Amino acid sequence: MAKGIMIVAEQREGALRKISLELASTARKLADAGGDEVSAILLGSGVESLAAELGKYGVDKVFVGEDAALEPYVTEAHAEVTAKIIKENDPAAVLFGASVQGKDLSARVAAKLATGLATDCTDVKIDGGKLTCTRPMYAGKCFGEVEISASPQMASLRPNVFPAVENAKAGAVTKVDVKVEAQKSKVLEVQKDTSGKVDLTEANAIVSGGRGLKGPEGFAILEELAAVLGGTVGASRAAVDAGWREQKDQVGQTGKVVSPNLYVACGISGAIQHLAGMSSSKYIVAINKDEEAPIFAKADYGVVDDLFKVVPALTGACKKLIG
Ligand SMILES: Cc1cc2nc3c(=O)[nH]c(=O)nc-3n(C[C@H](O)[C@H](O)[C@H](O)COP(=O)(O)OP(=O)(O)OC[C@H]3O[C@@H](n4cnc5c(N)ncnc54)[C@H](O)[C@@H]3O)c2cc1C
């Protein structure tokens, strides 16, 4: 009988991604409710030493698969090995990150295993071995509860929503014999973002700007606030379409889905497509001169005023507070 909860960990260049720790902690919490075991799949080349860190976050057993064909991440090879490990170990549930890599991998693995996948979940519960997943629907207008009737039950979890909690376990390592079949595709080159900016999906604080910024130069005051908060700058599609910011900065339905602790929306009206990308942020602050702007319905704190006045004042106040 299928048993235990398995996570599919992510690493890049020999470092675990934050989502891996969030998955480990969530799986631990679910497993503890049913006295189950948590296992993890960790693939790459020279990654065995990362297993101990997964153990610190509650993983009992780590299946490590190492092969040059698994580094850097490539869909085909990772999907093949991940599906094989899942099949051989028959877990009741498998959790992926709803990160760029996790979204890519989970869909293909679900197809290979002919099972269901609840994507981009913001909550998961387990009761009597049955996984119930909560996920936003209709661009975040409502939430649906999903159960998977096939086995294993698979879900991808939205980054930054589930806390990473240390909960030391043995983290025993099982080396998996990996034989990656000849692949139809290979990664020729990885072009790194050299801007030094924190990735939007992993940022703790995001200061986002929209059409209200009036032009690319308007974003300078957002950069200053983001620097003081230790965060990064995002943008609405209107700002991206106008060429004021790069596409990778776009938050929303056709941009990135983010869940920082703090999201400051400046000169953004709050269209449903924008809300789809940021409404699971822990605290939302809106600065808009139109008190009727829909963003205020989602905001925890709102300032109705000219952002060119409010943002520099906020930066000054934060500087004083944070030091
Ligand atoms: C299929 C589809 C997908 C989409 N995907 C996305 C997406 O991923 N992300 C996204 O953001 N949008 C997306 N959109 C576009 C979306 O519908 C909105 O058009 C867009 O979000 C509006 O951007 P905005 O809020 O910056 O601009 P506007 O709606 O024009 O709002 C500008 C706001 O700035 C305020 N303002 C102006 N000057 C000041 C000032 N000096 N001080 C304070 N406030 C000021 C105004 O009051 C106004 O509320 C999508 C649309 C479609 C159809």
The ligand as an ORCA input file, in Angstrom:
! r2SCAN-3c Opt
* xyz 0 1
  C      -4.833     38.242    -20.553
  C      -4.312     39.356    -19.709
  C      -3.234     39.128    -18.868
  C      -2.741     40.140    -18.069
  N      -1.683     39.885    -17.223
  C      -1.264     40.849    -16.395
  C      -0.209     40.598    -15.453
  O       0.398     39.513    -15.409
  N       0.151     41.603    -14.614
  C      -0.457     42.842    -14.633
  O      -0.065     43.700    -13.829
  N      -1.428     43.088    -15.513
  C      -1.835     42.143    -16.396
  N      -2.803     42.453    -17.309
  C      -3.198     43.866    -17.475
  C      -4.203     44.344    -16.455
  O      -5.516     44.075    -16.895
  C      -4.072     45.873    -16.225
  O      -4.235     46.525    -17.469
  C      -2.731     46.304    -15.630
  O      -2.461     45.529    -14.482
  C      -2.803     47.777    -15.253
  O      -1.572     48.195    -14.781
  P      -1.464     49.419    -13.777
  O      -2.255     49.134    -12.552
  O      -0.038     49.753    -13.648
  O      -2.107     50.604    -14.634
  P      -3.490     51.377    -14.430
  O      -4.638     50.426    -14.363
  O      -3.522     52.435    -15.469
  O      -3.359     52.046    -12.994
  C      -2.485     53.078    -12.697
  C      -2.819     53.532    -11.290
  O      -1.891     54.512    -10.870
  C      -2.568     55.464    -10.068
  N      -1.754     56.686    -10.101
  C      -1.477     57.492    -11.145
  N      -0.641     58.476    -10.779
  C      -0.403     58.315     -9.450
  C       0.389     59.027     -8.494
  N       1.104     60.102     -8.847
  N       0.386     58.589     -7.218
  C      -0.341     57.496     -6.851
  N      -1.087     56.766     -7.722
  C      -1.107     57.180     -8.999
  C      -3.921     55.609    -10.734
  O      -4.867     56.116     -9.811
  C      -4.207     54.172    -11.153
  O      -4.955     53.482    -10.171
  C      -3.312     41.442    -18.119
  C      -4.405     41.670    -18.970
  C      -4.886     40.656    -19.749
  C      -6.062     40.919    -20.644
*
